[in-house]
Amino acid sequence: MRFDIRLDGYIVNCDKEHDEFLAAFTEWLESNGWGYAGMSLPVTEEEDIEAEIEKMLTNNHYKKWGTFSLPDDDEEEEESE
């Protein structure tokens, strides 16, 4: 059976630049026999990604259909102490 999935969101806390991420993402897709039709853009320094994510978290469409897996900033701070 074939399923199609739509992605709409941000990759956060990525340790790769855009081109490097795309190469890894493409490799992962191909290793599973999957494809992707869409676009990806690097987030610019002018964009307030935290505000954009907050809009998504409070938007009824995303509340109904979205899945959120956000890193816990407090957890990272505790680990680095």
Backbone bond lengths (Angstrom), bond angles and torsions (degrees), N, CA, C in turn:
res aa  C-N    CA-C-N  psi(-1)  N-CA   C-N-CA  omega(-1)  CA-C   N-CA-C  phi
1 M - - - 1.444 - - 1.533 108.68 -
2 R 1.308 116.59 142.04 1.458 122.23 -178.85 1.526 109.76 -105.59
3 F 1.313 115.84 134.61 1.456 122.29 175.19 1.516 108.54 -122.16
4 D 1.310 116.56 145.68 1.456 122.00 173.66 1.518 107.60 -115.94
5 I 1.305 116.56 141.58 1.459 122.57 -176.73 1.521 108.07 -130.06
6 R 1.317 116.63 134.06 1.461 121.34 177.91 1.523 109.52 -100.87
7 L 1.320 116.29 130.29 1.460 122.05 176.74 1.521 109.39 -105.00
8 D 1.319 117.35 138.36 1.457 121.83 177.35 1.522 107.01 -153.94
9 G 1.297 117.47 103.18 1.457 119.25 -178.04 1.509 111.90 170.86
10 Y 1.299 116.28 -155.18 1.454 123.63 -177.05 1.523 110.18 -128.33
11 I 1.312 116.17 146.60 1.457 121.49 167.36 1.527 104.94 -92.63
12 V 1.311 117.62 122.83 1.466 120.48 -176.80 1.524 110.58 -111.78
13 N 1.314 115.01 153.92 1.471 123.44 178.91 1.522 112.32 58.14
14 C 1.318 116.81 32.92 1.461 121.21 178.79 1.525 109.09 -76.37
15 D 1.320 117.17 137.11 1.469 120.54 -179.83 1.527 111.47 -98.90
16 K 1.328 116.32 17.83 1.466 120.91 -179.46 1.531 109.63 -124.33
17 E 1.328 116.09 148.66 1.456 119.81 172.95 1.520 108.56 -72.24
18 H 1.316 116.97 166.84 1.460 122.65 -172.74 1.530 112.51 -52.98
19 D 1.334 118.20 -52.05 1.466 120.94 -178.29 1.527 112.02 -62.21
20 E 1.318 115.92 -39.43 1.461 120.95 179.05 1.529 110.68 -66.94
21 F 1.344 116.03 -40.81 1.463 120.41 176.72 1.524 110.51 -61.55
22 L 1.347 116.40 -46.92 1.467 119.94 -178.67 1.524 111.41 -59.78
23 A 1.315 117.19 -39.48 1.467 120.09 178.90 1.530 110.05 -62.87
24 A 1.336 117.07 -44.81 1.467 121.06 179.87 1.532 110.77 -67.30
25 F 1.333 116.71 -40.41 1.467 121.52 179.05 1.521 110.06 -63.84
26 T 1.314 116.98 -45.21 1.467 121.89 179.12 1.523 110.67 -62.54
27 E 1.317 116.74 -42.09 1.472 120.67 178.33 1.527 110.30 -61.59
28 W 1.330 116.57 -43.16 1.467 120.92 179.23 1.529 110.62 -63.25
29 L 1.344 115.89 -45.39 1.464 119.27 178.41 1.525 111.07 -58.53
30 E 1.329 116.12 -51.31 1.461 120.94 -176.59 1.523 111.51 -64.16
31 S 1.332 117.63 -33.31 1.465 120.14 -179.95 1.526 111.47 -66.76
32 N 1.324 116.31 -20.11 1.462 121.79 177.61 1.524 112.54 -102.01
33 G 1.336 116.61 1.40 1.452 120.41 -178.47 1.519 112.91 74.52
34 W 1.332 116.92 23.19 1.448 122.02 -177.27 1.521 110.28 -105.62
35 G 1.312 116.19 165.12 1.451 122.36 174.87 1.513 110.05 -131.12
36 Y 1.309 115.88 170.87 1.463 121.25 179.46 1.511 108.45 -139.81
37 A 1.313 117.50 128.75 1.461 122.71 175.10 1.515 106.72 -118.92
38 G 1.292 117.06 110.06 1.454 120.43 -177.78 1.510 109.99 171.61
39 M 1.287 115.27 -160.61 1.451 119.60 179.71 1.513 109.45 -133.44
40 S 1.303 114.91 159.36 1.455 120.57 172.86 1.521 106.63 -138.89
41 L 1.296 115.25 143.97 1.456 121.24 179.90 1.517 108.85 -134.02
42 P 1.318 117.00 141.75 1.458 117.69 173.91 1.528 109.47 -69.81
43 V 1.301 117.21 145.16 1.461 121.44 176.12 1.525 107.22 -78.80
44 T 1.324 116.38 128.51 1.465 120.40 -178.35 1.528 110.42 -84.93
45 E 1.307 115.16 162.39 1.465 119.71 179.03 1.524 111.58 -64.46
46 E 1.338 117.25 -25.35 1.460 120.76 -179.52 1.525 112.22 -74.16
47 E 1.329 117.42 -20.92 1.460 120.90 -178.98 1.523 110.36 -78.90
48 D 1.311 115.64 140.16 1.457 121.26 176.66 1.524 107.14 -98.92
49 I 1.329 115.87 88.06 1.461 120.49 -173.94 1.528 111.66 -62.45
50 E 1.333 117.29 -34.26 1.464 119.01 179.20 1.520 111.13 -64.72
51 A 1.338 117.50 -37.71 1.467 120.85 177.10 1.526 110.10 -67.96
52 E 1.326 117.63 -39.55 1.462 120.59 178.84 1.527 110.97 -64.35
53 I 1.318 117.27 -42.67 1.463 120.63 178.56 1.524 110.15 -65.71
54 E 1.329 117.19 -39.40 1.462 120.50 177.77 1.529 110.60 -60.78
55 K 1.348 117.16 -40.52 1.473 120.61 176.78 1.525 110.20 -60.56
56 M 1.341 116.20 -41.40 1.460 119.84 179.68 1.528 110.62 -64.99
57 L 1.323 116.85 -40.85 1.464 120.97 -177.51 1.525 112.46 -66.46
58 T 1.341 117.23 -25.72 1.461 120.45 -178.37 1.524 112.76 -102.59
59 N 1.322 118.04 -2.15 1.459 122.49 -179.29 1.532 109.68 -82.43
60 N 1.317 116.84 128.20 1.472 120.66 -176.65 1.524 112.89 -59.57
61 H 1.338 117.32 -36.01 1.465 120.11 178.32 1.536 110.27 -60.06
62 Y 1.315 115.93 -47.99 1.465 119.11 -179.34 1.521 111.87 -70.49
63 K 1.337 116.72 -34.29 1.466 119.01 176.47 1.524 110.47 -60.10
64 K 1.348 115.72 -39.94 1.469 119.99 -177.50 1.520 111.60 -75.23
65 W 1.339 117.52 -43.86 1.448 120.95 -170.46 1.519 113.88 -108.94
66 G 1.312 117.29 -16.34 1.463 119.73 -172.09 1.510 114.46 -83.93
67 T 1.296 113.79 159.18 1.452 122.37 171.96 1.516 106.24 -126.06
68 F 1.289 116.75 129.56 1.457 119.69 -176.42 1.514 110.00 -118.58
69 S 1.295 115.21 128.18 1.450 121.78 175.38 1.520 106.14 -130.32
70 L 1.325 115.18 87.41 1.455 120.39 -176.99 1.522 109.55 -103.06
71 P 1.338 116.49 142.07 1.462 118.75 178.00 1.519 110.15 -66.84
72 D 1.299 116.10 148.20 1.462 122.04 177.99 1.522 107.53 -90.29
73 D 1.337 117.17 104.94 1.463 121.28 -177.55 1.520 112.20 -59.31
74 D 1.342 117.35 -36.03 1.458 120.62 179.41 1.520 111.11 -62.42
75 E 1.324 116.11 -37.38 1.464 121.34 -179.97 1.527 110.60 -62.64
76 E 1.339 117.00 -43.21 1.460 121.11 -179.48 1.519 110.70 -65.20
77 E 1.348 117.88 -40.52 1.448 120.92 -179.70 1.517 110.64 -64.48
78 E 1.329 117.48 -40.33 1.456 121.26 179.28 1.510 111.03 -63.91
79 E 1.336 117.43 -40.25 1.452 121.26 -179.06 1.521 112.03 -66.35
80 S 1.348 117.57 -32.89 1.452 120.44 -175.37 1.528 112.51 -83.09
81 E 1.341 117.51 -11.87 1.472 120.17 -178.55 1.511 111.94 -76.96
